[in-house]
Amino acid sequence: MDLQLEGRRAFVSGSTQGIGYAVAAGLAAEGAEVVLNGRDEARVEAAVERLAAAVPGAAVSGLAADFASPAAVQALLARLGEVDILVNNVGVFGLAEFERVPDEEWQRYLEVNLMSAVRLSRALLGGMLARGWGRVVFVGSESGVDVPGDMLPYGVSKAAALALANGLAKLTRGTGVTVTTVLGGPTWSDGVAGTVGQIAEARGVGSDELRAALVAGRPTSLVQRFLDPAEIAHLAVYLASPLSSATNGAAVRADGGVLTTLV
Ligand SMILES: NC(=O)c1ccc[n+]([C@@H]2O[C@H](COP(=O)([O-])OP(=O)(O)OC[C@H]3O[C@@H](n4cnc5c(N)ncnc54)[C@H](OP(=O)(O)O)[C@@H]3O)[C@@H](O)[C@H]2O)c1
């Protein structure tokens, strides 16, 4: 299948590793020009080199910016230029005991997980609408639908991002622009692997043991394993392509079946 991405220009927020990198690699493999992002210049440069080596001939570059800082996002937007495809992937997550989470931490979740997408979409959607074609793809989470009690700042920020994507789609009426969400399930990304490793060390258990316990702790999962970042990326790349033109405003699941509702 030709996903018709040749020559399209894409920006993927938070793409030095994990799901964002997998989405960027998938877009590049389909012929799109890709701009990577992360907080740190050296890590962004390393990811650009890794992707250029993995996809020979790929047009890939990078822009460092911390989405927790509005000024840094402003500076990034001044350098980015127009894109055909915006992937709102960047996100922070972690266990959080509600009564112990201070305002500043809530603010960080909202800045990175929600306001990143607000600021990028506000700057880039208008150009897509004026040119008559574009794709905004959010990397969402089942935690935004079934909010975990021990990850409230994460789940609430992802719920708000779901609402943002659905509302933004209403601004695209009658155009070739779409706004969609990939509703991802538990995925063995670099970030999750690192966090699980740290928790395992703190608890004095093996990382594999904790990984198995986490899978067992999600009995509704139909796949009964962590997903691979590429499994989220495949759906995101399809949604970023012209072939997904009938899907707009929707949150499409790549959750391994953890959500149990009919729709
Ligand atoms: N993993 C899961 O189980 C899962 C499930 C559903 C949805 N998701 C969603 O998928 C997205 C990616 O998650 P992941 O698991 O792939 O994460 P990850 O492995 O931790 O990767 C996060 C990426 O974001 C970048 N990043 C983090 N904070 C940033 C900031 N403030 N500014 C700019 N870049 C930043 C990191 O780059 P640097 O460290 O180089 O700055 C890294 O490239 C998130 O939106 C998450 O909610 C994840």
The ligand as a Tripos MOL2 file, in Angstrom:
@<TRIPOS>MOLECULE
LIG
   48    52     1     0     0
SMALL
NO_CHARGES

@<TRIPOS>ATOM
      1 N1          4.1640    4.3010   26.7820 N.am      1 LIG1
      2 C1          2.8500    4.1180   26.9860 C.2       1 LIG1
      3 O1          2.4130    3.1400   27.6430 O.2       1 LIG1
      4 C2          1.8610    5.0750   26.3660 C.ar      1 LIG1
      5 C3          0.5430    4.6490   26.1980 C.ar      1 LIG1
      6 C4         -0.3750    5.5040   25.6110 C.ar      1 LIG1
      7 C5          0.0240    6.7670   25.2080 C.ar      1 LIG1
      8 N2          1.3070    7.1650   25.3850 N.ar      1 LIG1
      9 C6          1.6640    8.5100   24.9620 C.3       1 LIG1
     10 O2          2.7040    8.4390   24.0130 O.3       1 LIG1
     11 C7          3.4850    9.6160   24.0750 C.3       1 LIG1
     12 C8          4.9600    9.2320   24.1470 C.3       1 LIG1
     13 O3          5.1560    8.3780   25.2380 O.3       1 LIG1
     14 P1          6.4240    7.3980   25.3340 P.3       1 LIG1
     15 O4          6.0450    6.3140   26.2630 O.co2     1 LIG1
     16 O5          6.9540    7.0930   23.9830 O.co2     1 LIG1
     17 O6          7.4570    8.3770   26.1050 O.3       1 LIG1
     18 P2          9.0320    8.3430   26.2730 P.3       1 LIG1
     19 O7          9.6310    7.0510   25.8280 O.co2     1 LIG1
     20 O8          9.2850    8.8150   27.6620 O.co2     1 LIG1
     21 O9          9.5070    9.4860   25.2610 O.3       1 LIG1
     22 C9          9.1350   10.8090   25.4960 C.3       1 LIG1
     23 C10         9.7280   11.6980   24.4320 C.3       1 LIG1
     24 O10         9.3020   13.0290   24.6900 O.3       1 LIG1
     25 C11        10.4320   13.8800   24.8660 C.3       1 LIG1
     26 N3         10.1010   14.8310   25.9180 N.ar      1 LIG1
     27 C12         9.7650   14.5760   27.2030 C.ar      1 LIG1
     28 N4          9.4870   15.7220   27.8490 N.ar      1 LIG1
     29 C13         9.6450   16.7240   26.9410 C.ar      1 LIG1
     30 C14         9.5120   18.1320   26.9930 C.ar      1 LIG1
     31 N5          9.1720   18.7450   28.1270 N.pl3     1 LIG1
     32 N6          9.7550   18.8460   25.8710 N.ar      1 LIG1
     33 C15        10.1260   18.2460   24.7230 C.ar      1 LIG1
     34 N7         10.2830   16.9010   24.6090 N.ar      1 LIG1
     35 C16        10.0520   16.1600   25.7150 C.ar      1 LIG1
     36 C17        11.5940   12.9710   25.2180 C.3       1 LIG1
     37 O11        12.7830   13.5350   24.7150 O.3       1 LIG1
     38 P3         14.0390   13.9760   25.6230 P.3       1 LIG1
     39 O12        14.0520   13.0680   26.8310 O.co2     1 LIG1
     40 O13        15.1900   13.7610   24.6900 O.co2     1 LIG1
     41 O14        13.7740   15.4160   25.9410 O.co2     1 LIG1
     42 C18        11.2380   11.7190   24.4200 C.3       1 LIG1
     43 O15        11.6640   11.8240   23.0960 O.3       1 LIG1
     44 C19         2.9740   10.4040   25.2880 C.3       1 LIG1
     45 O16         2.0920   11.4150   24.8610 O.3       1 LIG1
     46 C20         2.2130    9.3700   26.0920 C.3       1 LIG1
     47 O17         1.1670    9.9490   26.8360 O.3       1 LIG1
     48 C21         2.2430    6.3420   25.9540 C.ar      1 LIG1
@<TRIPOS>BOND
     1     1     2 1
     2     2     3 2
     3     2     4 1
     4     4     5 ar
     5     4    48 ar
     6     5     6 ar
     7     6     7 ar
     8     7     8 ar
     9     8     9 1
    10     8    48 ar
    11     9    10 1
    12     9    46 1
    13    10    11 1
    14    11    12 1
    15    11    44 1
    16    12    13 1
    17    13    14 1
    18    14    15 2
    19    14    16 1
    20    14    17 1
    21    17    18 1
    22    18    19 2
    23    18    20 1
    24    18    21 1
    25    21    22 1
    26    22    23 1
    27    23    24 1
    28    23    42 1
    29    24    25 1
    30    25    26 1
    31    25    36 1
    32    26    27 ar
    33    26    35 ar
    34    27    28 ar
    35    28    29 ar
    36    29    30 ar
    37    29    35 ar
    38    30    31 1
    39    30    32 ar
    40    32    33 ar
    41    33    34 ar
    42    34    35 ar
    43    36    37 1
    44    36    42 1
    45    37    38 1
    46    38    39 2
    47    38    40 1
    48    38    41 1
    49    42    43 1
    50    44    45 1
    51    44    46 1
    52    46    47 1
@<TRIPOS>SUBSTRUCTURE
     1 LIG1         1 GROUP 0 **** ****
